[in-house]
Each structure stands twice: as C-alpha cells, then as structure tokens.
Amino acid sequence: MKINCRCGSLIIDQTDYHSNKGYIISDQDYFDLLEIIDNAIEKSGPTPKDKERAVMGIRSLIGGFQKNVYQCFSCGRIYISTKGNELKEFTAVEHSQGSSILSSTKGESWKRPIIGDWDDSRKGEILGYLWCYGYSKEYSNSENFQTLQEDYFKLLGDLSAKGTVRSALLKHNKQVIHSWVPN
C-alpha cells in the first residue's frame, strides 16, 4: 500500500515492522476482544496443537477489530483506515521530522528482524540487500554474497548482544542459508 500524503511525501506499507504504522482498537470493541481472547485461552485443549489453534484464531480475530494507522515522517499527519478501506486524515499540531508517535514503546530496545538476501538472477545492478530497522544496505553486482554474509553475521552478533533481535533470515539464490528465531 502506498499513501500520497498531502505534504507530497509517500508513506509506503509493503513489509512489517514499520515505525510509522500502528493499529487502533476502539474502546467500544476492546472488551469484546478481551472476552474473545479469554474464551479462546480457557477453551483451548491441553495439547500444543490445541493451543496453537487457539492462538491462530485469536490473531485472525484481532484483525477484525483493528484499524490501521499511518504517520507521515515528513509532516506528522496521521491516516486511519475505515471499514470501507478509506483513509481519514488528521493533522499533527507539532511534529519533529523523521519521528513517529507509532514507534515502539520500547524505543531502541525494540526487537527487530534481520533479513539478508542475495539473488544472482536479479536484473539490474543490485543483487543483494541487508535490512534491519535502522540499517539498510544494498549490494551491487561488483560485490559478492560473502560480503553480505559477513555483514549479516556481524549485525546479528551486535544486535544479539543488545538483546534486540526478533528473528534473522539469510538467503542466497532463494535458498535459506541461516535462520534464527528465539526459543
């Protein structure tokens, strides 16, 4: 999804973990949602499969209660989705460019995913990229996968030491080379 902000900036929502995207649940719906969560937990069976079914059911129900919220980094405007997938616009009275009120409450301690991907079949100059919130690097055809791989493991080590890694994934030519999720 791409939103053309009134200020001329573009708000892009094509992946997860954006610091300028969030979700709102109406106070009128909040306690209905809590009741559904309580029932799902209480009525889930004893096996791990039963519990996973309950968790997945809760996740799909939450989507029915939430509205997406986006904030423009440039001007601070807020866009909230409505039931008809329209966007309602709200203007910030004060805003520091580049900041977002939708960022994690954990600040820099927020756990983020790391994604590295190299594909020799890509057309163009860029064959690989390494992405993590606050870090982004593209690798041209004059570099190689080994450089991306070294950068990936260095970033993983640095962020793991700070306790700020949610997951990590490294792919080479569509094959998973490394994958990590916490226990």
C-alpha positions in Angstrom: 0.0 0.0 0.0 1.2 3.5 -0.8 -0.3 6.6 0.6 0.3 10.0 -1.0 0.4 12.4 1.9 -1.0 15.9 1.4 2.5 17.3 2.0 3.8 15.4 -1.0 5.7 12.6 0.8 4.9 9.0 0.2 4.0 6.6 3.0 4.9 3.0 2.0 3.5 -0.1 3.7 4.9 -3.1 1.9 6.5 -5.1 4.8 6.1 -5.5 8.5 7.7 -3.7 11.5 7.3 -0.1 10.3 7.9 2.6 12.9 5.2 4.8 11.3 2.4 2.2 11.3 0.3 1.0 14.1 -3.1 -0.3 15.0 -6.1 1.1 16.9 -8.8 -0.9 18.6 -11.9 1.1 19.5 -12.8 1.3 23.2 -16.3 0.1 22.2 -14.6 -3.1 20.8 -11.8 -3.6 23.3 -13.7 -5.6 26.0 -15.3 -7.8 23.4 -11.9 -8.6 22.1 -10.6 -9.3 25.6 -13.6 -11.6 26.2 -12.8 -13.5 22.9 -9.2 -13.9 24.0 -10.2 -15.1 27.4 -12.6 -17.7 25.9 -10.1 -18.9 23.4 -7.5 -19.5 26.1 -9.9 -21.1 28.6 -11.4 -23.4 26.0 -8.2 -24.4 24.2 -7.3 -28.0 24.7 -4.3 -29.4 26.6 -2.1 -30.2 23.6 0.3 -27.9 21.9 -1.8 -28.3 18.7 -4.9 -27.1 20.5 -3.1 -24.1 21.9 -1.7 -23.2 18.5 -5.2 -23.4 17.0 -6.4 -21.0 19.8 -3.5 -18.6 19.2 -4.1 -18.5 15.4 -7.8 -18.0 15.9 -7.1 -15.0 18.2 -4.7 -13.5 15.7 -7.3 -13.7 12.9 -10.0 -12.2 15.2 -7.8 -9.2 16.2 -7.6 -8.2 12.5 -11.4 -7.7 12.5 -11.2 -5.3 15.4 -8.2 -3.2 14.4 -7.8 -0.2 12.2 -4.5 0.6 10.5 -2.8 3.9 11.4 0.0 5.5 9.4 2.0 8.6 10.2 3.9 10.7 7.7 7.6 11.1 8.7 7.8 14.5 7.0 4.8 16.4 8.3 3.4 14.1 11.1 -0.1 13.7 9.5 -2.0 10.7 10.7 -4.0 8.5 8.4 -6.5 6.0 9.9 -8.2 3.3 7.8 -12.0 3.0 8.0 -14.2 0.0 7.4 -14.5 0.8 3.7 -10.7 0.9 3.4 -10.9 4.7 3.1 -8.3 6.8 4.9 -9.2 9.6 7.3 -6.6 12.2 7.7 -5.6 14.0 10.9 -3.1 16.8 11.1 -0.4 17.0 13.9 -0.1 20.3 15.7 3.5 19.7 16.5 5.9 17.3 14.8 9.6 16.6 14.7 10.5 15.5 11.1 11.6 11.8 11.0 9.9 10.9 14.3 6.7 8.9 14.8 4.3 8.5 17.7 3.7 5.0 16.4 7.2 3.8 17.2 7.6 1.0 19.8 7.2 1.9 23.4 10.5 0.1 24.0 12.4 2.6 21.9 15.8 1.4 20.8 15.3 -1.8 22.8 12.6 -2.9 20.4 13.3 -6.4 18.9 13.7 -6.3 15.2 14.1 -8.8 12.4 17.2 -9.0 10.3 16.8 -10.0 6.6 19.7 -10.7 4.2 19.0 -11.8 0.6 21.3 -12.3 -2.4 20.0 -13.5 -5.8 22.2 -13.8 -8.8 19.2 -13.9 -11.1 18.1 -10.3 -10.2 18.1 -8.0 -13.1 19.9 -4.7 -12.6 22.9 -3.6 -10.6 21.6 -4.6 -7.1 21.9 -8.3 -6.4 21.5 -8.3 -2.7 20.4 -6.4 0.4 20.7 -6.5 4.1 17.8 -4.9 6.1 17.0 -4.3 9.7 15.1 -1.4 11.3 17.7 1.4 11.4 20.0 -0.4 9.0 19.8 -0.9 5.3 22.4 -1.8 2.7 22.3 -2.8 -0.9 24.9 -4.9 -2.6 25.8 -4.3 -6.3 27.0 -6.8 -8.8 30.5 -5.7 -8.2 30.3 -7.2 -4.7 29.6 -10.8 -3.7 27.4 -12.9 -1.4 30.3 -13.4 1.1 30.4 -9.7 1.8 26.7 -9.6 2.5 27.0 -12.8 4.7 29.8 -11.3 6.8 27.8 -8.1 7.3 24.7 -10.2 8.2 26.5 -12.2 10.9 28.3 -9.0 12.3 24.9 -7.2 12.6 23.3 -10.3 14.1 26.1 -10.5 16.7 25.9 -6.8 17.5 22.2 -6.7 17.9 22.0 -10.1 19.8 24.5 -8.7 22.3 22.0 -5.9 22.9 19.0 -8.3 23.1 17.3 -6.5 20.2 16.8 -9.3 17.6 13.4 -10.8 17.0 14.4 -13.1 14.2 17.1 -13.5 11.4 17.0 -14.8 7.9 19.7 -15.1 5.3 19.0 -16.4 1.8 21.3 -17.0 -1.2 19.7 -17.6 -4.6 16.3 -18.4 -2.9 17.9 -21.0 -0.5 17.8 -20.4 3.2 21.4 -20.3 4.4 20.7 -19.2 8.0 17.5 -18.8 10.0 17.2 -17.9 13.7 14.2 -17.4 16.0 14.4 -17.3 19.8 13.3 -20.3 21.8 
